[in-house]
């Protein structure tokens, strides 16, 4: 049985696992991510892989990194939440591990995981959109991971949807991430609560009366309990995402759009508005096949599984 190791490096945690050729995780480890210390991150990854390698015959290592990764899948050019700037992570890790290493953008790795073993296993063309603190994504076209000329393609969250709109962390104005993310969901709910909206009272009560204690999961829980305000907040988020996806589909024409990330836990409360808005705004609607919008299946392990499979290939 062929075994590879997948590592998903985030701003707060590093998740590693041994994965077989069917996408099953044989063993998994999690450690904290020292996001501000490049050497400490590398040391943590090396230690994690070595510990797993003591118990399993690992053939290669795939690393999903939250940042721009060059075309050769070696260098992390830039990471917004981790202290990487032009770091040849592949060379650094291979020197210590004596294993072949592949570096990939974490959302690309997650898209590959869902394509191979998750919600897109039955198609050749897939668009993954991850909705969490920000909006990320990955694209598979004709059975191959799309990375662009320089390796930094598929930055879906930075599709500009509002000219001169809200300032984004990337430096541009009006990016989809500022309207269709978990951060946007929380921002708008807090704004309504702070403004004294009676509609937001139920969510504010859940937060103990503290506007700043309102969270995304809290809004989802309230929506599931039937709170009209929370249901509408998720619907607004879904409408923004649906419009963005319609623009992306006009260019990419995916067979399936997979919605993942923490906010996708809202299920149909989010996916319903996404689907209806997507269908209503799609170019040539009524005269072309409509891509199916599905919820991701692999959860927060999609990146780990995808990275491990990319290392195997």
Long-range contacts (C-beta under 8 A, 24 or more apart in sequence): 2-59, 2-312, 3-56, 3-57, 3-58, 3-59, 4-58, 4-59, 4-60, 4-61, 4-62, 4-308, 4-309, 4-311, 4-312, 5-49, 5-52, 5-53, 5-56, 5-58, 5-60, 5-61, 5-62, 5-99, 5-308, 5-311, 6-61, 6-62, 6-63, 6-64, 6-109, 6-303, 6-304, 6-305, 6-306, 6-307, 6-308, 6-309, 6-311, 7-45, 7-48, 7-49, 7-61, 7-62, 7-63, 7-64, 7-304, 7-307, 8-64, 8-106, 8-109, 8-300, 8-301, 8-303, 8-304, 8-307, 9-33, 9-41, 9-45, 9-63, 9-64, 9-65, 9-66, 9-82, 9-106, 10-66, 10-81, 10-106, 11-35, 11-66, 11-81, 11-82, 14-41, 14-44, 14-45, 14-48, 15-300, 15-301, 15-303, 15-304, 16-45, 16-48, 16-49, 16-52, 16-304, 17-52, 17-301, 17-304, 17-305, 17-308, 18-52, 18-55, 18-56, 18-58, 18-308, 19-304, 19-305, 19-308, 19-309, 21-312, 22-117, 23-113, 23-116, 23-117, 23-305, 23-309, 25-301, 25-304, 25-305, 26-56, 27-52, 27-55, 27-56, 28-301, 28-304, 33-82, 35-81, 35-82, 35-83, 36-83, 37-83, 38-83, 38-84, 38-87, 41-82, 41-83, 42-89, 42-92, 42-93, 42-96, 45-93, 46-93, 46-96, 46-97, 49-93, 49-97, 49-99, 50-97, 53-97, 53-99, 58-99, 59-99, 59-100, 59-311, 59-312, 60-99, 60-100, 60-101, 60-102, 60-311, 60-312, 61-93, 61-97, 61-99, 61-100, 61-101, 61-102, 61-311, 62-101, 62-102, 62-104, 62-109, 62-306, 62-307, 62-308, 62-309, 62-310, 62-311, 62-312, 63-89, 63-93, 63-101, 63-102, 63-103, 63-104, 63-307, 64-104, 64-105, 64-106, 64-108, 64-109, 64-110, 64-303, 64-304, 64-306, 64-307, 65-89, 65-103, 65-104, 65-105, 65-106, 66-105, 66-106, 67-105, 68-105, 68-151, 68-152, 69-103, 69-104, 69-105, 69-108, 69-151, 69-152, 70-150, 70-151, 70-152, 71-147, 71-149, 71-150, 71-151, 72-151, 73-102, 73-103, 73-104, 73-151, 74-103, 75-103, 76-103, 77-152, 80-169, 80-170, 100-311, 101-311, 102-307, 102-310, 102-311, 104-306, 104-307, 104-310, 105-138, 105-147, 105-151, 105-152, 105-154, 106-136, 106-303, 107-136, 107-137, 107-138, 107-154, 107-303, 108-138, 108-145, 108-147, 108-154, 108-306, 109-138, 109-302, 109-303, 109-304, 109-306, 109-307, 109-310, 110-136, 110-138, 110-260, 110-296, 110-298, 110-302, 110-303, 110-306, 111-137, 111-138, 111-139, 111-140, 111-145, 111-154, 111-258, 111-302, 111-306, 112-138, 112-140, 112-145, 112-306, 112-307, 112-309, 112-310, 113-298, 113-301, 113-302, 113-303, 113-304, 113-305, 113-306, 113-307, 113-309, 114-258, 114-260, 114-296, 114-297, 114-298, 114-302, 114-306, 115-140, 115-145, 115-306, 116-305, 116-306, 116-309, 117-298, 117-305, 117-309, 118-258, 118-296, 118-297, 118-298, 118-302, 119-256, 119-258, 119-294, 119-295, 119-296, 119-297, 119-298, 120-256, 120-258, 120-294, 123-254, 123-255, 123-256, 124-255, 125-252, 125-253, 125-254, 125-255, 125-256, 126-254, 126-255, 126-256, 126-257, 126-258, 127-156, 127-245, 127-248, 127-249, 127-252, 127-254, 127-256, 127-257, 127-258, 127-291, 128-257, 128-258, 128-260, 128-296, 129-156, 129-241, 129-245, 129-257, 129-258, 129-259, 129-260, 129-261, 130-260, 130-261, 130-296, 131-180, 131-181, 131-182, 131-237, 131-241, 131-259, 131-260, 131-261, 131-262, 131-263, 131-264, 131-270, 132-181, 132-182, 132-261, 132-262, 132-263, 133-181, 133-182, 133-183, 133-262, 134-169, 134-177, 134-181, 134-183, 135-176, 135-177, 135-180, 135-181, 135-241, 135-261, 136-261, 139-252, 139-254, 141-252, 145-310, 156-244, 156-248, 157-181, 159-244, 159-247, 159-248, 161-240, 161-243, 161-244, 161-247, 176-240, 176-241, 176-244, 179-237, 179-240, 180-237, 180-240, 180-241, 180-244, 181-237, 181-263, 182-216, 182-261, 182-262, 182-263, 184-237, 184-240, 185-216, 185-219, 185-233, 185-234, 185-237, 185-263, 186-214, 186-215, 186-216, 186-219, 188-233, 188-236, 189-214, 189-219, 189-229, 189-230, 189-233, 190-214, 192-229, 197-229, 199-228, 199-229, 200-229, 201-229, 202-227, 202-229, 202-230, 203-227, 203-229, 203-230, 216-262, 216-263, 217-262, 217-265, 220-263, 220-265, 220-266, 220-269, 223-266, 223-269, 224-266, 224-269, 231-269, 234-266, 234-269, 234-270, 234-273, 235-269, 235-272, 235-273, 236-273, 237-263, 237-270, 237-273, 238-270, 238-271, 238-272, 238-273, 238-274, 238-277, 239-273, 239-274, 239-277, 241-270, 241-274, 241-277, 242-273, 242-274, 242-275, 242-276, 242-277, 242-278, 242-279, 242-280, 242-281, 243-277, 243-278, 243-281, 245-274, 245-278, 245-293, 246-277, 246-278, 246-281, 246-282, 246-283, 247-281, 249-278, 249-282, 249-283, 249-291, 250-282, 250-283, 253-291, 254-291, 255-291, 255-292, 256-291, 256-292, 256-293, 256-294, 257-291, 257-292, 257-293, 257-294, 258-293, 258-294, 258-295, 258-296, 259-293, 259-294, 259-295, 259-296, 260-295, 260-296, 260-298, 260-299, 260-302, 261-296, 264-295, 264-296, 267-295, 271-295
